[in-house]
């Protein structure tokens, strides 16, 4: 059976961001990892509580890399993340967010599972992601939603969003969300 496809298809199924790859460690957004898993890899840090139904739980780290210090913020959606705070998104950038980030160990390589990284040219971003759903100045938004029904399995929805900030024709920040729901 062919999957039913809804809404935005600027990003192809192969271009969805489903994980973050740090040196040889992969942190998945497919419901397999949570904020405690992140702490085991990066070390202790405060889990910031969601303030209301529409807010997120999050944890943040400053990371020394070969190209300078950056921040990694991992997020768990209030309802979809459940009581164990399953990951659903991450942010990577160089300008530290408000709220505090814990320091962690040096990482040599940080990229998404589809090879997006800070500093990459916009042309490489677009070659991987396709045409953005929204584009204004140096801000790009890629959205994807699909309803999948495989033989013998329950139907489920996949949605993904990637927001990208750029400056001087290079990627300066990435914000990825990936969610599978039944």
C-alpha positions in Angstrom: 0.0 0.0 0.0 1.3 3.5 -0.8 1.4 5.9 2.1 -1.0 8.8 2.2 0.8 12.1 2.1 -0.6 15.3 3.6 0.5 18.9 3.4 4.0 20.1 3.0 6.5 18.1 0.9 9.3 20.5 0.3 11.6 18.3 2.4 11.8 14.8 1.1 11.5 11.8 3.3 15.3 11.2 3.0 16.0 14.8 4.1 14.2 14.7 7.4 16.4 15.3 10.5 15.8 12.3 12.8 19.0 12.4 14.9 22.1 14.3 15.9 25.5 12.6 15.4 28.2 13.7 17.9 31.6 12.1 17.1 30.5 8.4 17.2 27.4 8.9 19.3 23.9 9.2 17.8 21.1 10.9 19.7 17.8 9.9 18.1 14.6 11.9 17.9 12.5 8.8 17.2 11.3 8.3 20.7 14.3 6.2 21.8 16.2 8.9 23.8 15.2 11.2 26.6 16.7 14.0 28.6 18.3 11.5 31.1 20.0 9.8 28.2 21.4 13.2 27.1 22.7 13.7 30.7 24.5 10.3 30.6 26.4 11.4 27.5 27.1 15.1 28.4 27.0 15.1 32.2 24.8 16.7 34.8 22.7 19.7 33.8 19.5 21.3 35.0 16.3 20.0 33.3 14.2 23.2 32.7 10.6 22.5 33.4 7.8 23.3 31.0 5.9 26.3 32.4 2.6 25.4 30.7 0.9 23.0 28.3 2.5 24.6 25.2 6.0 24.9 26.7 8.8 22.3 26.5 11.2 20.7 29.0 14.8 21.3 27.9 18.4 20.8 28.8 21.3 22.8 27.4 25.1 22.4 27.2 28.0 24.6 26.0 30.3 22.5 23.9 33.9 23.2 22.9 34.5 22.0 19.3 37.3 22.2 16.8 35.7 25.4 15.4 34.9 27.1 18.6 32.3 26.9 21.4 28.6 26.3 20.6 25.5 25.4 22.4 23.3 22.3 22.2 19.8 22.5 23.6 17.7 19.3 23.7 13.9 19.5 24.0 11.0 17.3 25.1 7.5 18.4 24.3 5.2 18.7 27.3 2.6 16.1 26.3 4.3 14.0 23.6 7.5 13.6 25.6 5.7 11.9 28.4 6.9 11.6 32.0 10.3 10.4 31.0 10.8 13.5 28.7 11.4 11.7 25.4 13.4 13.9 23.0 11.6 15.5 20.1 14.0 18.3 19.1 17.3 20.0 19.4 18.8 23.4 18.7 22.5 24.1 17.8 24.0 27.5 17.6 26.8 29.8 18.6 24.8 32.5 20.4 24.1 31.2 23.9 20.4 31.1 24.8 19.0 32.6 28.0 18.5 30.2 30.9 21.9 28.8 31.3 23.8 25.9 29.7 26.1 23.5 31.5 29.7 23.0 30.2 30.5 19.6 28.8 33.4 17.8 27.1 35.0 18.6 23.8 33.3 17.2 20.6 35.1 17.1 17.3 32.2 16.5 14.9 28.6 17.6 15.2 26.1 17.0 12.4 22.6 15.9 11.8 21.9 12.4 10.5 21.5 13.8 7.0 24.9 15.7 7.3 23.8 19.2 8.1 26.2 21.2 10.2 27.0 24.7 11.4 29.2 26.5 8.9 28.0 24.7 5.8 27.2 26.7 2.7 23.5 27.5 2.0 23.8 25.7 -1.4 24.7 22.4 0.4 21.8 22.9 2.8 19.3 23.4 -0.1 20.8 20.4 -2.0 20.0 18.2 1.0 16.7 19.7 2.1 15.1 20.9 -1.2 13.0 24.0 -1.5 12.1 25.6 1.9 8.4 26.1 2.8 9.3 29.5 4.1 12.3 31.8 3.5 12.8 35.3 4.7 16.3 36.9 4.7 18.7 34.4 6.3 15.9 32.3 7.9 14.8 29.0 6.2 11.9 26.7 7.3 11.4 23.2 6.0 8.3 21.3 7.0 7.2 17.7 6.3 4.1 15.7 7.3 3.1 12.3 6.2 0.5 9.7 7.3 1.9 6.2 7.0 0.0 2.9 6.8 2.1 -0.3 6.4 0.5 -3.7 6.0 -0.2 -5.3 9.3 0.7 -2.2 11.3 -1.3 0.7 12.8 -1.3 4.0 10.9 1.0 6.6 12.3 1.9 10.2 11.4 5.4 11.6 10.8 6.1 15.3 11.1 9.3 17.1 11.0 10.4 20.8 11.0 13.8 22.2 10.4 14.5 25.9 11.0 17.8 27.3 9.8 19.5 30.6 10.5 22.2 31.8 8.1 24.7 34.6 7.8 27.2 35.4 5.1 25.7 32.4 3.1 26.6 29.9 5.8 24.5 28.0 8.4 24.7 29.6 11.8 22.0 27.8 13.8 19.8 24.7 13.4 16.5 23.8 15.1 15.1 20.4 14.3 11.9 18.6 15.5 10.9 15.1 14.5 7.8 13.4 15.9 6.0 10.1 15.2 2.5 9.8 16.6 -0.2 7.2 16.4 
